[in-house]
Amino acid sequence: YCFLFLVFYLVMIYSDYAGYPFPTAPPVDPFAKIRVDDCGKTKGCFRYGKPGCNAETCDYFLSYRRIGADVEFELSADTDGWVAVGFSSDKKMGGDDVMACVHDDNGRVRIQHFYNVGQWAKEIQRNPARDEEGVFENNRVTCRFKRPVYVPREETIVDLHLSWYYLFAWGPAIQGSITRHDIDSPPVSERVVSIYKYEDIFMPSAAYQTFSSPFCLLLIVALTFYLLMGTP
C-alpha cells in the first residue's frame, strides 16, 4: 500500500511540474438566449405584453420550430414559478395536453407534463420532453425542450401534426408545485396553430388594450374633435 501511495504521489507531482494537470470536468454550457429576430422566419412566435417586447421583456413568450421528427419549444415568462403552453381543441381549459417549465426550491427549472382535468392540472408521469434545459434569472423562468411531432395514440399527449389552439399560462409555484395562473383569463391563440406555419404574433396585455377597442378609439376621436373645435 505504501508503495502504491508513493507512486500516486510522484505521478501527481510530475504531472503538475510537467504542465499536464489532471483533467477536470467540462464546464456546463450556459443557457443560450432566445433569439427573436428569427420569429416569423425560421420559427413561430407568440408574444404577450408590451408592444415591441422580446423573450426577456414580454409578460409571456413562446416559440416553436420543427427539427426533424421533433418540435423545439422555447418558453419564457415574468414569474418566479412556472410557465406553460397547452394544446387544446377549443379555447377553454379542460382536456388539454400541457407542457410546463417549473422553477423548484433548489433553483432548477424542470420540464413537466400535465393534463388539464376541468380547471386543474394533473401531472402525467409519461413525459414526451427531451433535450431539456431551463434557467431562472432576472425573475424570469425560461426553458427550451424538444417534443416528438408524432407519438402513438395517447389521450394525454396530442399529435402535433394536427393544429391546436395554444393556451398560454404562467404563475407562482410552491415547493416546486404549480399553483393557479397569474391572471384569471390567460391568453389563447386567436386561431388554431400549425407547426408548419411560422408567424410572429403579438398580443397586447390588459394594460395595453385600453385604447384598442373601437369604442375607445371613437371616444378619443370625439374628444379630440370637441377640444379642437371648442364650444359655441
Salt bridges, closest charged atoms under 4 A:
ASP37 OD2 - ARG35 NH2 3.09
ASP38 OD2 - ARG35 NE 3.08
GLU56 OE2 - LYS33 NZ 3.74
ASP70 OD1 - ARG130 NH2 2.43
GLU72 OE1 - ARG65 NE 2.92
GLU74 OE1 - LYS43 NZ 2.82
GLU74 OE2 - ARG144 NE 2.85
ASP97 OD1 - HIS113 NE2 2.89
ASP97 OD2 - ARG147 NH2 2.38
ASP104 OD2 - ARG108 NE 3.09
ASP104 OD2 - ARG110 NE 3.19
ASP131 OD2 - LYS146 NZ 3.24
GLU133 OE2 - ARG144 NH1 3.11
GLU154 OE1 - ARG126 NH1 3.27
ASP184 OD1 - ARG180 NH2 3.52
GLU190 OE2 - LYS91 NZ 3.81
GLU199 OE2 - ARG191 NH2 2.79
ASP200 OD2 - ARG47 NH2 2.85
